[in-house]
Amino acid sequence: MTNPFDPQTILLARHAQHVVLIHFPIALFISGVALDLLSRGRVVSKFATAAYINLTIAALTVVPAAATGLLAWQFALDGKRLKGILLMHFAGGLTSTVLILASWWIQRRSRKTTAEFLPGYRLAIELLGVAVLGLTAHLGGFLTGVNG
């Protein structure tokens, strides 16, 4: 049996880094969207500030999470062609990454202007992001064996 505290086991597992890192952007993005809904579109509110902080950290953490997913594909599967659930998970992950970054960018841009309210289209992007993220996470659960 391997030692669970061995640095080599922790750092060089076939795809453990992606499985661990992905939870941060998922939780932060969903929390940020919920807080944004509570802000009712106002730029100046405590909920909007908390939403912006969550979306900022989600945007920062989604990049290494996506990178470790790509590395897992290259190392665990030797870069073989993706198909089936893995291909859908990859497409969902790429889409989720773009939607998380877009949501953060909209919030950031709105804070730099003198607007009192956030643009209404942000809700469609954020809610689509939550839906795609949930589907992608569900597919990832099947890949890891958690969902069956």
Secondary structure, DSSP 4 states (H G I P E B T S, - for coil): ---TT-HHHHHSSSSHHHHHHTHHHHHHHHHHHHHHHHTTTBSSSHHHHHHHHHHHHHHHHHHHHHHHHHHHHHHHSTTPPP-THHHHHHHHHHHHHHHHHHHHHHHHHHHHS--SB--THHHHHHHHHHHHHHHHHHHHHHHHTTT-
